[in-house]
Amino acid sequence: MAEQTYEYLILRLSGDRAAHLAERLNQHAAEGYEPIMMCGDAALSLLLRRPKEAKLEPPEEAV
């Protein structure tokens, strides 16, 4: 079984922008991200991740 690799995104929202948190999370979830960790006081920081897409090699041409 192949090991899964991820790409990560840090989303930082200041106190006055925290009201838009659900909207931003839904937007990133639609792009395949899932929240992993949340922390903060005056500003809220969220760590999100999504699986990296496998890079497909072009098929070799038959000779």
C-alpha positions as CSV (number, residue, x, y, z in Angstrom):
1,M,0.0,0.0,0.0
2,A,1.4,3.4,-0.9
3,E,2.0,5.9,1.8
4,Q,-0.4,8.9,1.7
5,T,1.3,12.4,1.5
6,Y,-0.4,15.6,2.2
7,E,-0.2,19.3,1.4
8,Y,-0.8,21.7,4.3
9,L,-2.3,25.2,4.5
10,I,-2.3,27.6,7.5
11,L,-5.3,29.9,7.7
12,R,-5.0,32.9,10.0
13,L,-8.0,35.0,10.9
14,S,-7.9,38.1,13.1
15,G,-10.5,38.6,15.8
16,D,-12.8,40.7,13.6
17,R,-12.7,38.1,10.8
18,A,-13.5,35.1,13.0
19,A,-17.2,35.5,12.2
20,H,-16.3,34.3,8.6
21,L,-14.7,31.1,9.9
22,A,-17.5,28.7,8.9
23,E,-17.6,30.2,5.4
24,R,-13.8,29.9,4.9
25,L,-13.8,26.4,6.3
26,N,-16.5,25.3,3.9
27,Q,-14.7,27.0,1.0
28,H,-11.5,25.1,1.8
29,A,-13.4,21.8,2.5
30,A,-14.8,22.0,-1.0
31,E,-11.2,22.2,-2.2
32,G,-10.4,18.9,-0.4
33,Y,-8.9,20.4,2.8
34,E,-9.8,19.1,6.3
35,P,-9.0,21.0,9.5
36,I,-6.3,19.4,11.7
37,M,-5.6,21.9,14.5
38,M,-6.9,25.3,15.7
39,C,-5.3,27.7,18.2
40,G,-5.1,31.3,19.1
41,D,-6.2,34.2,21.2
42,A,-6.3,37.6,19.4
43,A,-6.0,35.8,16.1
44,L,-7.2,32.3,15.2
45,S,-4.8,30.0,13.3
46,L,-6.0,26.8,11.6
47,L,-3.9,24.0,10.1
48,L,-5.6,22.3,7.2
49,R,-4.5,19.4,5.0
50,R,-5.5,17.6,1.9
51,P,-4.1,14.5,0.2
52,K,-1.5,15.3,-2.6
53,E,-2.6,14.2,-6.0
54,A,-0.5,11.5,-7.5
55,K,1.5,12.8,-10.5
56,L,0.6,10.6,-13.4
57,E,3.3,9.7,-15.8
58,P,2.3,9.9,-19.4
59,P,1.9,6.4,-20.9
60,E,4.9,5.2,-22.9
61,E,4.3,5.0,-26.6
62,A,4.5,1.5,-28.1
63,V,7.2,1.1,-30.7
